[in-house]
Structures are given as structure tokens and as C-alpha cells.
Amino acid sequence: MLVYVVRRLLLAVPLLLGILFLTFFLMQLVPGSPVERLLGERGGTPEERARLMREYNFDRPWWEQFGLYVARLARGDLGTSVNQVPIAAEIADRFPNTCILALTSVALATALGLLTGVLSAVKPGSWTDHACRFVAVFGLSTPVFWFGLMLMLFFALKLRWLPSSSDTPSLAVNLILPSITLGLRPAAFIQRVTRSTLMDILRTDFIRTARAKGLSEWTVVLGHALRNALLPIVTLIGLDLGSLLSGSVITETIFNFRGIGLYALKGIQDRDPNVVMATVLLSSFLFLLANLIVDVLYAVLDPRVRYE
């Protein structure tokens, strides 16, 4: 297992470099530059423009700029933004907020998805099944930005129970609406996979044997069937957690949540290649790490899985 993990981590290095190269190349195709953002509407003098171009190495060919960036990255230096703020410090300040938001959303999605999935699989065709499936269809078909705005309109503007943006001192209060917004779609996917997988397992021979032994229905469902249905569910949870840890741009923008997604959007708006590259690198690494953790959990949950 250890050899497999080390090999996966080593293979991630060229993959991350390829992602960085593609991101840097696409940034070169975007019209404008951070220099225009810094100089503002007046545009500055040609001397000011030339000085800033030299300062940020924008006067060099793009492949040379990429080489300088990789060399600086190898030293652990993520650079500074166009506002002369160290990117590493900004990410260290924002990333814990994104982690808390992602973990809260995944916990909410897992609880809701498993609960509705199990209830739907145990009594297929009942009113409970139809209600749970309606919730799943609603979650899959509802745009995230619309759902977030509706939550904000109802709970923040109409009832005034919660803040409309995440700028209050209480982090717990700030997490409620963004967590529900982010957790709805993953909960719908988990519900659908739980229902379909559990219904297949409940028809197998070992489940009929467990029932024949006189075990209660919920002991059979939760202790035997659900345990064998966990592999695809763990995959979904791991992938969702990896993507949410990368920062949800839409949700963080709607609620003005100070996280990685909002920082990445600011970097794109400022045409700041250092910010965009740093956030893409972090997002890619977290997604690859989440995939690796899911693969390791396979071997823990199912002894038949072996990585040679």
C-alpha cells in the first residue's frame, strides 16, 4: 500500500506541471494584462508601463515567464499579487474558511443523501420513495446560483433570520446558507447512488440469509446491505470533498464568503497570472489527493481490493 501511495504522489508531479503549463498558456490568450489593472483608467505614461512590464517580467516571452515561475515555485515561492500582497499569506488566510465550508457541506450532503437514499430503497414505490426522489430531482435540476439567491431572499431579506453575506463575526452563522447551497447537489447524487446500489444489494442471497436468521429489517439494511453499498458512495463523497475544497467560485461569490473560490475569481478579474496559477495548483493538488484517499479507503472498506 505504501509503495502504491508513493507512486501515485510521484506521478502527480508531472500531471500538476502539465496543468500549470496549460493554465499559463491560456492566461496568455486572455486580452489585457495586470499592468492595465494597476495603471487604471488613465493608462499611465509609456515609462510607467515599461517599468511595470519589466518588474513583472511581462516583457519576456511567455515560455521564459513560465520557466521563471516554475523555478520560483520549486523554491516554495508562490509570488505576489498585482497588489503586492504575498499569495501564500492570502491563501493561508482564506483556505481554512474554504475547508470549514467544504466539510460542513459534505457532512450535510452525506447525512441527507444517505437518509433519503436508505428510506427510498427500503420502501420502493411508496410515498416516502416518491418524496425522496423528488428531493433528488430538485437538487440535480436546480442551478446553484438560483438556489443560493432564493435562500438569501427568503431567510435573509424576508425573514431576516440570517445574514445575506458572510461578513458577520460569527463563522457558524455565516456557514448556514452557503453550506445548504453547496450541499444540495451532492446530496442528490448520494441519494440516487445509495438508492440504486442498496436496492440491488437487498435482492442478493446473503441478505435473504440474514433475514432468514431472524434479524430485524433495519439491522439487515444498516448492518449488512449499507456496508456493502459504501464503495460507490465513498467515491462520490471523496470527489465532492475534493472539488469543494478547491473552492466553489459561484457560492463564495454569491455570499461574499472569504475563501479560495472568491480569491480565484478576483485573480481572473485582475488578470493576475500568479493568483490564478496558485489557486489552480492548489485546486488540482487537493482533487488528486482526494482521489488518492478514496482509493486507499477502497482497500479499507473492501478486503478484496489490493494494490500491488
HELIX and SHEET records of a PDB file:
HELIX    1   1 LEU A    2  LEU A   29  1                                  28    
HELIX    2   2 PRO A   34  LEU A   39  1                                   6    
HELIX    3   3 PRO A   46  GLU A   55  1                                  10    
HELIX    4   4 TRP A   62  ALA A   74  1                                  13    
HELIX    5   5 ILE A   87  VAL A  122  1                                  36    
HELIX    6   6 TRP A  127  SER A  141  1                                  15    
HELIX    7   7 VAL A  144  LEU A  151  1                                   8    
HELIX    8   8 MET A  152  LYS A  158  3                                   7    
HELIX    9   9 LEU A  171  ILE A  201  1                                  31    
HELIX   10  10 ASP A  205  ALA A  212  1                                   8    
HELIX   11  11 GLU A  217  TRP A  218  1                                   2    
HELIX   12  12 THR A  219  ALA A  225  3                                   7    
HELIX   13  13 LEU A  226  ASN A  228  1                                   3    
HELIX   14  14 LEU A  230  LEU A  245  1                                  16    
HELIX   15  15 VAL A  249  ILE A  254  1                                   6    
HELIX   16  16 ILE A  260  GLN A  269  1                                  10    
HELIX   17  17 PRO A  273  LEU A  301  1                                  29    
END                                                                             
